[in-house]
Amino acid sequence: MVTTNSAIADSVTYGANNYNPLPMVVTRADGVYMWDTEGNRYLDCLAAYSAVNQGHRHPRILKAMIEQMGRVTLTSRAFHNDQIGGFLKKVCEVTEMEMTLPMNSGAEAVETAIKAARKWGYQVKKVAEDKAEIIVCSGNFHGRTMGLVSFSTEKQYREGFGPFLPGFRTIEFGNIQDLEKAITPNTVAFLMEPIQGEAGIQIPPSGFLTRARELCTKNRVLLMFDEIQTGLGRTGKMFAYQHEQNAKPDVLILGKALSGGMYPISVMVSSKEVMGVFKPGDHGSTFGGNPLAAAIGQAALDVLVDENLAERSREMGAYLFEKIQAIRSDHVLEVRARGLMVGIEIKKISGSARPFCEKLMKLGVLAKETHGQTIRIAPPLVINREQLDFLVSCLNQVLQT
């Protein structure tokens, strides 16, 4: 029988030490709750970093997955399958874009977007060979591949992994003057998260996304938004960029909740002009767009739309933010929120956010620290007010001790 101690011991003994999970072992999950090996129930306030927006094991997504598993799971892209077309069409309809390229992990989708932007720069914008530049933001987190850590500003993500991929310029997150100065004739794209999750729920100044859109259009630069964490209802809109007017990107990158937590699915979505730079053999993935993923993805998108989860996130998020703001605590420096994506920054004098997350765990709430000082709160979007009241009660206890 698996126990908490035996599971953790095996993980520590046989697994690489590249994570620092909370000291509990999940054995079951449903909706907004998870249970450990001792049968204790917890309110999930991380949602697998926004991969479980629809709630754990949503019955419609689970049904689609089981039915597809009974027919065919993998064909590779050497052949067509009867699920991928419907999935690609649905993604384009939801995103209001023209074409979709499916991958598996979020990092793969970002890498795909970088390759597309560079090739677009050479083929369409006519940038000189090997001179293409992509602008990124300080504090970014787009994944952990070699290409993506090449432009990370987090020292730990880079230390010991060089040499790095060239061709990136970094600006201060949310600084429009920096962006304007960084653009050159060789700039092919500007890549950013509309809200930085890993950096501690950092929100750019109002109007930044709109102004970035204007600058990119003026200079013929692709605007690329990584909405792997912020997209698909998390911030109270279907996509976080929709909180501003006229900020639609040229490239949208999605993952996580695209499967409702059932399976690794990601996509790069763009125009025919950008996607048209690819020809057979340029890029691909054995599992990308497989029939199982496509069936799950269609169901996951249907749930988001049919259950109005973006609007629910807006309503529940506003309620939660108001309740958290009312907590009086000497430990809290700032609360940042958009929809059900909340960051509670702990003052450095109070130590890191980790002990606060451990105390929450003992009260029956699972949250996780990010960037050292911030408690990240991001529950499944199906959460209700009663459950949020329980969360606030626990936060009140922890933040006032």
Summary of the structure (lengths in Angstrom):
residues: 401
radius of gyration: 21.1
end to end distance: 36.6
largest distance: 62.6
contacts: 1368
relative contact order: 0.17
helix: 39%
strand: 18%
